[in-house]
Every structure is written in C-alpha cells, then in structure tokens.
C-alpha cells in the first residue's frame, strides 16, 4: 500500500483537533497498524494538538493549528504547528518530581517521549515533530516483580 498523507489546518478548537486525530487514526487502521501503535499515536496526537490549541494559541480560534501527517509502510511522521509564541521544552518541569507529581496535568511531553521513537521541537517550540516506527517496542515497561 502506498503512503497516506494528510495536510490540514484547523482553528484552535479541541473538537476540530479530535476530528483530525480520528482521521489520522483511520489512516493508520487502513494501513493495518497494530493496536499498540494506534494507542501510542492517539495519545501523542491528543497531547500535541491540545497543547498547540491551549498553550500555543491560547484557545484563540482566529489562530490556526497546522497538521502534516505521513503514514507509510514502515512508520509515521507527524508535525503539529501552532501560531503561538513558542516555548523551551527543557524548561517544562519534570512531572515526576516534587510538587509537580500531584498535579492533574503536565505529563504530555513525558508521555510523548515515552511512546514515540523521536520527538523534537523546532521553530522556537511552535512545531513538534513526532515519529514512530511501525511495531515499535516503546514504551519499554520493566517488570517490578523481577
């Protein structure tokens, strides 16, 4: 099967973001990706798109979120870009330490890094590039019983 592409722009609206997420998941299912891959990308897409809408564009529906997705035989490459001011991902607090461990939010970047083979931020943090190899073993879960 040939590569599937999706290129779209949406207003900063979480309902529209969910629609795009479901379009990408449908393309993954068309390409017969595993449930593990689908779960990883659903989680990562939801985090990336929600962060772009809420943190990047500050829920301003006049600002757009651009999503480019390439779904191929060997893996996925997805870019999510907002029109916000950007951020430094290294400045995001570790959600597993100190006072942050009890917060209900703030784990998105940590989860994306755990479930994806590659996560990078460019354009001053306004764009996230996410890649996952088909049938990736990520996340690696260690058995505490050993």
C-alpha positions in Angstrom: 0.0 0.0 0.0 1.3 3.4 -0.8 1.9 6.2 1.7 -1.0 8.2 3.0 -0.7 11.9 3.6 -2.9 14.4 5.5 -2.2 18.1 5.4 -4.7 20.3 7.1 -5.2 23.5 9.2 -7.8 23.9 11.9 -8.9 26.7 14.2 -7.8 26.4 17.8 -10.8 24.3 18.8 -10.4 20.9 20.5 -13.4 19.4 18.7 -11.7 20.1 15.4 -8.5 18.7 16.8 -10.2 15.5 17.7 -11.6 15.2 14.2 -8.1 15.4 12.7 -6.8 12.9 15.3 -9.5 10.4 14.2 -8.7 11.0 10.5 -5.1 10.0 11.2 -6.1 7.0 13.3 -8.4 5.9 10.5 -5.4 6.1 8.1 -3.3 4.0 10.5 -6.1 1.4 10.6 -6.3 1.4 6.8 -2.5 0.6 6.8 -3.2 -2.1 9.4 -1.1 -0.7 12.2 -1.1 -2.6 15.5 -3.3 -1.6 18.4 -0.2 -0.7 20.3 0.9 1.8 17.6 -2.6 3.2 17.3 -2.8 3.7 21.1 0.7 5.4 21.1 -0.3 7.8 18.3 -3.8 8.6 19.6 -2.2 9.6 23.0 0.6 11.6 21.4 -1.7 13.3 18.9 -4.2 14.3 21.5 -1.4 15.8 23.7 0.3 17.6 20.8 -2.9 19.0 19.3 -4.3 20.0 22.7 -1.0 21.7 23.7 -1.0 23.6 20.4 -4.5 24.8 20.9 -4.4 25.6 24.6 -0.8 26.6 25.3 0.4 27.7 21.9 -2.6 29.5 20.5 -4.2 30.2 23.9 -7.6 28.9 22.7 -7.7 31.8 20.2 -9.9 30.4 17.4 -8.5 33.0 15.0 -5.1 31.3 15.2 -4.6 28.1 13.3 -3.0 24.7 14.1 -1.3 23.1 11.1 -1.1 19.3 11.0 1.0 17.3 8.4 0.9 13.5 8.7 2.7 10.9 6.6 1.6 7.3 7.3 3.7 4.7 5.5 4.6 1.1 5.5 7.4 1.5 8.0 6.2 4.2 10.3 4.6 7.6 10.8 5.9 11.2 10.7 3.6 13.9 12.1 4.1 17.6 12.5 1.9 19.9 14.6 2.5 23.6 14.4 0.8 26.5 16.2 0.9 30.2 15.9 1.8 30.9 19.5 5.0 32.4 21.0 6.7 29.1 21.3 8.4 27.6 24.4 11.5 25.8 25.5 10.7 22.1 26.2 13.7 21.9 28.5 12.0 24.4 30.8 8.9 22.2 31.3 9.1 20.8 34.9 9.6 17.1 35.4 6.1 15.9 36.3 7.5 13.1 38.5 9.4 15.3 40.9 8.5 17.5 43.9 5.2 19.4 43.9 4.6 18.5 40.3 3.9 14.8 41.0 0.5 15.6 42.4 -0.7 17.9 39.6 -3.5 16.6 37.4 -1.8 17.9 34.2 1.7 18.4 32.8 2.6 14.9 31.7 2.0 15.2 28.0 5.6 15.7 26.9 6.8 12.9 29.2 4.2 10.6 27.7 5.1 11.5 24.1 8.7 10.9 24.7 7.9 7.5 26.2 5.7 6.4 23.3 7.5 7.8 20.3 10.8 6.9 18.7 11.5 10.6 18.0 10.1 13.8 19.4 11.7 17.2 18.6 10.6 20.8 18.8 11.6 23.3 16.2 10.6 26.9 15.2 11.1 28.0 18.8 8.8 25.3 20.2 5.9 26.2 17.9 6.3 23.0 15.9 6.5 19.4 17.3 7.8 16.6 15.0 6.7 13.1 16.1 7.9 9.8 14.6 7.0 6.3 15.5 8.3 3.2 13.7 5.7 0.5 12.9 5.6 -2.1 15.7 7.9 -0.1 17.9 8.5 -1.7 21.3 8.1 1.7 23.0 7.4 2.2 25.8 9.6 -0.3 27.4 8.0 -1.4 30.6 10.1 -3.0 33.2 8.6 -5.7 35.4 9.0 -4.6 39.0 8.4 -8.2 40.2 11.8 -9.4 39.0 
